[in-house]
Amino acid sequence: GRRTQLLKGLPATSTVEENSAAGVSVYNFNVTVSPSEGIAILPTIVNSNPLTEAFDIESKGGLEYRVVTTGNPVLDYETMPKSFDLQIFVEDTTGRTDLNILTIQVTDKNEQPVFRGNMAIQTVMIYVLEGTPPGRIYQVDAADPENAKLKYSLLPATAPFSIRESGAIFSTKEFDYEKDPHCYFLNITVTDPDGLNSTKTVNINIINTNDEKPYFTTKQRIYRIPEEQSPGTIVANITAKDPDDEDSPSRLFYSIQSSDRHFSINPATGVLQVSGRIDRDALPLRLHPNVSLIVRVEDGSGSDHASETEITIMIDDVNDNPPECNPSAFRKEANENTAPGTFLVDLRNYCKDIDVDPSNNQFSFTGLSGFGSNNFALESTVSGRLVMTGTIDLENPANPGVEVYTLTVRVQDIAHPNYSSKYPFYISFDNIIYIYIRIKPVNEFFPVFSNLSYVFSVSEITKVGSSIGSVHAMDKDWPPNVITYSIVAGAGTRDYTNIFWISPTKGDVRILARLDYETTQNHIFIVQASDQEKSTTASVTVNVLEVNDEEPVCSPSFYSLQIPVSLAVGTNINGFRIECQDRDSDPRSFRYFINEGNKNSHFVFSPSAGSNTSRLILASRFDYESGLDTNWIYSLRVHITDDNLVSARDKTTLLIKTGTVTLNIRVIPNPTTATTTTPGVTVVTKRENLYSPSAWYVPFVITLGSLLLLGLLGHLGLLLLPRLRTRCPPAGRAHGAPLINAPEKKKPKKEVVVAMTKLNTVFDGEARDPVTGRMYEFNTRSGARRWKKSNEPLQPMQVTSSATDSGGQGTERPEAPSKKEPSEKSKELTAATKPAAKPSAGQSEAPGQAGLRLQK
């Protein structure tokens, strides 16, 4: 807004007197605005130097305002700043503002003197002992706000005190408590040079000192009381007086000097009272009924100013000993249905009165009472014999059901008793005897089960220790007998002695072993309820509810296979299949899937679901050349679940079990045979292959075929033997380039040499067959296996041959061939040992099987 002159009369300077009350006007000013305008922000103190809230602005009406004091804080010339600059701000409705300063100066005012210390806040109490010499007794502390010199005075002037210019109060005499006033009130006035003053009161008390001996004022010395007065009973009021106390008995202290446990005296009042039991019939009062006490009075504890007197108390005998029964409570037992007139107890044998006077030791038995007391009676008041008068049957509905009857009998002194002091609650003496008669129940009834038989249905997967139900039996005997439950027969199986347990106290039946629906569908056993004397039995049938809790069990669960790398897709690998069983699932409920190890998905099971048998199928060919496949050994983990017939919605709630089969599959690369021979030499290669127990028919077929081929070869050998002996070429012609994989050609007059080369497969590892448990040897490169002989060591890694050529190729040197006649045609004879039946894909030849192949 625009800065204009709106505050009329500002800036300005004004004064205000210190200690001004709230609302005192300090300065008036006006606000100048046109009639069409107004004030948007009223004049306000926006700041002050120094900061203070001692001032505020009030409206006087219209456009007139004034600065007033707030009283918070009260202005003080001596302790606060002497001047304040107030910044006053105002703004009209057009946005014009004005800010001016009002300087307020605080003026000093003459103030009355003030007392300091204790006199400023309270009336000072000064205590002076009598006999104290004159002297200084108190120092008055006062000050003037203007630091002016002060003048002290006191009233009344007749008081034996004076005050000095320093404010010190002095006593002017030695006080006597018995003659002088006990208290003085002095008005102390302090005045400044201008006549302003303040007055406070000082209270001076004269303290009495002990200088006199007390004396007894009670004249009576002998008192008589009856025995058995209750503690606190007043015997006498001993009084004394001390001249120093001027009728103040509370200043005296009373005590009993002689040792006595029957009486005590109030140390402040002198009241003599009973403090312990007073029994005249007991020693020592029985022999000496008078008690003498030495009472001492002194004017202070441990003071030398004291007096003593002797008090005698005579104890009067009263009839205060009632008959006593020991024990005072009797416990007796009686069987229910006990005949009336049966004697229970003679009370007189247990009671006596110890009063010495025979007239006070006679007593009688009266007042037989208690719930059910009509079944009992006392033969006479003198004898005290208690007998049965009725028959109590606990099982009778009319019986109140009380097992223990509590009876009371009153034993009363025949002489007039006076027991009010000893037994204040008895109007006349009633020594009560309590008789507790327990009615022993007789076991008359057998326990009865709530049901003759119980049937519980329990899931077979119920946890061991779970409660499956409870049995309950009742006994009509009263009070009810404790019934104990037990299993007495039939709670076991072939595998477990007890598979059920019953709580002995609650009848709660629990299982101790896992239930199996597939083994036993129901269990029947006998439970017994016994009350320790009588017992009864009931049968319990537990129906086991079937739950899918059995895992599929597949055979074989572990198997090792070998397949050639070139096995055709879709082939049932080695004819392998798994067959699964589940004791609580349909054969169509199985699903088969390979959970792990099936890299590149080469293997599948067919069918994958809906059958309890499934075959292992090669789903895709192996590709090691491109690097797609790198594993030669596959370890497959096959999961078999029993949820094929379960809907997708029920699979989230029903229990599904899983079986596992582990397969180890070794992929065998294509075998390669390297042979070195001379022209016209046929090489026969021997290979030993793996035997698979699952292909049991392979050894049989191979053996049969081998026998036939051996017979044929023998026949051919006999026919060729004469010609081979006569037509063998020189030994040097056996060397030459190998003819393996060369195209066949017929050459006339070609010499034929038959050479037998044996290539021994090296078995450099051994393992145990998981099915038969026998040890076998295997070649780690080709995978060939054979059964291991028990006495045959593991073969070293070397190739055995009959001869080694000059190139070190490890092939056998051919035997010296026979010469053929030049005129004979070149003939081609090939004899090979072939298996009678070709092994299925992936199967290996059985250990020990050998083949002979004749090639040109």
Sequence and secondary structure as in RCSB ss.txt:
>XXXX:A:sequence
GRRTQLLKGLPATSTVEENSAAGVSVYNFNVTVSPSEGIAILPTIVNSNPLTEAFDIESKGGLEYRVVTTGNPVL
DYETMPKSFDLQIFVEDTTGRTDLNILTIQVTDKNEQPVFRGNMAIQTVMIYVLEGTPPGRIYQVDAADPENAKL
KYSLLPATAPFSIRESGAIFSTKEFDYEKDPHCYFLNITVTDPDGLNSTKTVNINIINTNDEKPYFTTKQRIYRI
PEEQSPGTIVANITAKDPDDEDSPSRLFYSIQSSDRHFSINPATGVLQVSGRIDRDALPLRLHPNVSLIVRVEDG
SGSDHASETEITIMIDDVNDNPPECNPSAFRKEANENTAPGTFLVDLRNYCKDIDVDPSNNQFSFTGLSGFGSNN
FALESTVSGRLVMTGTIDLENPANPGVEVYTLTVRVQDIAHPNYSSKYPFYISFDNIIYIYIRIKPVNEFFPVFS
NLSYVFSVSEITKVGSSIGSVHAMDKDWPPNVITYSIVAGAGTRDYTNIFWISPTKGDVRILARLDYETTQNHIF
IVQASDQEKSTTASVTVNVLEVNDEEPVCSPSFYSLQIPVSLAVGTNINGFRIECQDRDSDPRSFRYFINEGNKN
SHFVFSPSAGSNTSRLILASRFDYESGLDTNWIYSLRVHITDDNLVSARDKTTLLIKTGTVTLNIRVIPNPTTAT
TTTPGVTVVTKRENLYSPSAWYVPFVITLGSLLLLGLLGHLGLLLLPRLRTRCPPAGRAHGAPLINAPEKKKPKK
EVVVAMTKLNTVFDGEARDPVTGRMYEFNTRSGARRWKKSNEPLQPMQVTSSATDSGGQGTERPEAPSKKEPSEK
SKELTAATKPAAKPSAGQSEAPGQAGLRLQK
>XXXX:A:secstr
  B   EET SEEEEEETT  TT EEEEEEE   TT  EEEEEEEEEEES   SEEEEEEETTEEEEEE  SS  
 TTTS SEEEEEEEEEETTS EEEEEEEEEEE      EE GGGGTS EEEEEETT  S EEEE  EE TT    
EEEEE TTSSEEE TT EEEE S   TTTS SEEEEEEEEE TTS EEEEEEEEEEE    S  EE     EEEE
ESS  TT EEEE  EE TTTSS GGG EEEE S  SSEEE TTT EEEE S   TTSTTTTT  EEEEEEEEESS
TT S EEEEEEEEEEE  S   EEESSSEEEEEEETT  TT EEEEGGGGEEE  SSGGGS EEEEEEESTTGGG
EEES TTT EEEE S   TTSTTS   SEEEEEEEEEESS    TTT TT SS  EEEEEEEEEE    S  EES
SSEEEEEEETT  TT EEEE  EE  SSS    EEEEEE    SS S SEEE TTT EEEESS   TTT SEEEE
EEEEE SS EEEEEEEEEEE  S    EEE SEEEEEEETT  TT EEEEEEEEEE TTS GGG EEEEEE  GG
G EEEES BSSSEEEEEE S    SSSS   SEEEEEEEEES TTS TTGGGTS   EEEEEEEEEEE       
   TTEEEE        TT THHHHHHHHHHHHHHHHHHHHHHHHHHHHHHSB  GGGG S   TT      TT 
  EEEE        EEEE TTT  EEEE TTT  EEE  TT     S    S   TT           B  TTS 
      B   SS   TT    TT    B   
